[in-house]
Amino acid sequence: QVQLVESGGGLVQPGGSLRLSCAASGSIFNINTMGWYRQAYGKQRELVASITRTGSTNYADSVKGRFTVSRDNAKNTVYLQMNSLKAEDTAVYYCNADVLTTGRARFISWGQGTQVTVSS
């Protein structure tokens, strides 16, 4: 019923920047919190940043001051601007969304993930 499609990942040198996008589509009534998670090889998935419908944000300590999460409610899209990237930011990045469907069902939807590699 609801799909999340991420884009914007890739290979970047340390100190560089990337911008991830995640667009939700389908039978959406509205979306509450949208977030970005990441999973590095051999590690558990962790929260990177989240943003509520009204714009309140939350960040992992490891990305504060370097990453910025934003959203466009009209487009059901969330963004993650990543600056001053480090090797330890290398991971698969996933977006998720707390969705209320037009049928008034509520569930958490996940994207398929996009690879971010920070390397010289």
C-alpha positions as CSV (number, residue, x, y, z in Angstrom):
1,Q,0.0,0.0,0.0
2,V,2.9,2.4,0.8
3,Q,6.3,2.5,-0.7
4,L,9.4,4.4,0.3
5,V,12.1,4.9,-2.4
6,E,15.5,6.3,-1.4
7,S,18.0,7.9,-3.7
8,G,21.2,9.9,-3.4
9,G,23.7,7.4,-2.0
10,G,27.1,6.8,-3.5
11,L,30.9,7.0,-3.0
12,V,32.3,10.2,-1.6
13,Q,35.7,11.2,-0.2
14,P,36.2,12.0,3.5
15,G,35.1,15.6,4.2
16,G,32.6,15.5,1.3
17,S,28.9,15.8,1.2
18,L,25.9,13.8,0.0
19,R,22.1,14.4,0.1
20,L,19.8,11.5,0.5
21,S,16.1,11.7,-0.5
22,C,13.2,9.4,0.4
23,A,9.8,9.7,-1.3
24,A,6.7,7.9,0.1
25,S,3.9,7.0,-2.2
26,G,0.7,5.0,-2.1
27,S,-2.5,5.1,0.0
28,I,-1.2,7.8,2.4
29,F,-3.5,9.9,4.6
30,N,-0.6,11.5,6.4
31,I,2.8,10.7,7.8
32,N,3.9,11.4,11.4
33,T,7.6,10.9,12.1
34,M,10.0,10.1,9.2
35,G,13.5,9.0,9.9
36,W,16.8,7.8,8.7
37,Y,18.6,4.8,10.0
38,R,21.9,3.2,9.0
39,Q,23.5,-0.2,9.2
40,A,27.2,-0.7,8.8
41,Y,28.6,-4.1,8.0
42,G,28.5,-6.4,11.0
43,K,26.7,-3.8,13.2
44,Q,23.1,-3.3,14.3
45,R,20.9,-0.8,12.6
46,E,20.9,2.6,14.4
47,L,18.9,5.8,14.3
48,V,20.7,8.6,12.5
49,A,18.0,11.3,12.5
50,S,14.3,11.8,12.6
51,I,11.8,14.5,12.1
52,T,8.1,14.9,13.1
53,R,5.4,16.2,10.9
54,T,5.7,19.6,12.6
55,G,9.4,19.7,12.2
56,S,10.9,18.6,15.5
57,T,14.2,16.8,14.9
58,N,16.3,14.3,16.7
59,Y,19.9,13.3,15.9
60,A,22.4,10.6,16.9
61,D,25.3,12.2,18.8
62,S,27.7,11.0,16.2
63,V,26.1,13.1,13.4
64,K,25.1,16.3,15.3
65,G,26.4,19.4,13.6
66,R,27.2,17.5,10.4
67,F,23.9,16.0,9.2
68,T,20.6,17.8,8.7
69,V,17.2,16.2,8.3
70,S,14.3,18.0,6.6
71,R,11.0,17.1,5.0
72,D,8.5,18.3,2.5
73,N,5.0,17.3,3.7
74,A,3.3,18.2,0.4
75,K,5.6,15.7,-1.4
76,N,5.8,13.1,1.4
77,T,9.5,13.3,1.1
78,V,12.3,13.3,3.7
79,Y,15.9,14.4,3.1
80,L,19.2,13.9,4.8
81,Q,22.0,16.4,4.1
82,M,25.3,14.9,5.1
83,N,28.3,17.1,5.4
84,S,31.9,16.5,6.6
85,L,31.5,12.8,6.0
86,K,33.8,10.4,7.7
87,A,34.8,6.8,7.0
88,E,32.7,5.7,9.9
89,D,29.6,7.0,8.2
90,T,29.9,4.2,5.6
91,A,26.7,2.1,5.8
92,V,23.5,1.3,4.1
93,Y,21.0,4.1,4.9
94,Y,17.3,3.3,5.3
95,C,14.4,5.7,5.6
96,N,11.3,4.9,7.5
97,A,7.9,6.5,8.0
98,D,5.1,6.3,10.5
99,V,2.2,6.2,8.0
100,L,-1.5,6.5,8.5
101,T,-3.2,5.2,5.3
102,T,-6.4,6.3,3.7
103,G,-8.0,3.2,5.2
104,R,-6.9,4.5,8.6
105,A,-4.4,1.7,9.2
106,R,-1.2,2.8,10.8
107,F,2.2,1.1,10.3
108,I,5.9,1.7,9.9
109,S,7.1,1.5,6.4
110,W,10.8,1.0,5.4
111,G,12.7,1.8,2.2
112,Q,15.0,-0.6,0.5
113,G,18.2,1.1,1.5
114,T,20.9,3.1,-0.2
115,Q,24.6,2.5,0.1
116,V,26.8,5.4,1.3
117,T,30.6,4.8,1.1
118,V,33.1,7.3,2.5
119,S,36.6,6.5,1.2
120,S,39.6,8.1,-0.4
